Amino acid sequence: MASIGIIRSGQAWAWRNETSSPVFHEALVRQVGEKKVQVELVADHWEGERRWVSPARLEVRWSDRHDYIELDRKLRAVTAWSPSQLDRRTAEHVFIKLIPLEIAEFNADSAGTSVVHDIPALARLAGLTPDDLRAEPAFLHEHELTVPWKTTERIGRAVAAKYPHKLLSRIEREEREANERALHGVTLTDFEGEDHHLGPADARERFEKRQKPYLDKLREWIGAERAADLLERRELGSARKSCCRRYRSAGRA
C-alpha cells in the first residue's frame, strides 16, 4: 500500500475497485493532494476516467504488479473459509495451549488461517505429514507456510487428540466452577469495575450459553470417547489413591 509521501505525478500504480476484487487496473497519477491522489484509469474501457482516491488504494507500482497479484490470489484462496466463532475460539485455545509459538501460530482472523514457521516440527508434533500441512491452497511465502481453515482444524484436532490432558484440566476446572456457581451464584466485575451478582439460576444459564458449547467443542476435538475414557481413568486412579490412603491409615492405627 502506498503512502502520500512516496507518490509522484506521472507514476503508474495498480488499483482495484474493491479490496476483495481479483482485478487490478493501471492507474496513472495526475495530481497528488494533501490526503488524496487523482488518478487516470488507463485501459480503453475507462475512457480516460479520473478519480480522487486514497493513497492506500494504490497497492503496488504497475511495473511490479505480477508477484503482488499472484500473492493476492493465493491469500484470497486461503481465506475462502468462514468458520464459526466457536470453532475459531477452540482453535485459538488449542494452538496456544499445545503448539509452541516458534512452530506455528493461529492467526485469529475470520477465515481461520494459521502460519507454520517450522513444517517438520509441526508434522512431528501433530502426527501429520509435511504434505498434509502443504495441502492446497496452502502456500509458502518468505519461508513461512500459510494454511487455510481446513488445515488449521486438522492440526488442532490432531494435537488435541494426541495431547488431551491439558485441555481436559481446563474443561474439568470450568465445569467445577460452574457447579459451584449453580449452587451459590457468582459476583462478576464489569469493565468499569462495578460488581454484579448473578444468582444460581442466572449463573447456570450463563454457563449453558457461553461456556458449555466451547467445552463441548474441545471435547469433540479431543475425541468424545477418548475424553470420556481419560476422565474415567483419572477418577479410578483418584479412587484407588483414596483407598490406599485409608488402608495405610487403618494399618497405622
Secondary structure, 3 states (H helix, E strand, C coil): CCCHHHCCCCCEEEECCCCCCCCCEEEEEEEECCCCEEEEECCHHHCCCEEEECHHHCCEEHHHHHHHHHHHHHHHHHCCCCCCHHHHHHHHHHHHHHCCCCCEEECCCCCCCEEECCHHHHHHHHCCCHHHHCCCCCEEECCEEEECHHHHHHHHHHHHHHCCHHHHHHHHHHHHHHHHHHHHCEEEECCCCCEEEECHHHHHHHHHHHHHHHHHHHHHHHCHHHHHHHHHHHHHHHHHHHHHHHHHHHHHC
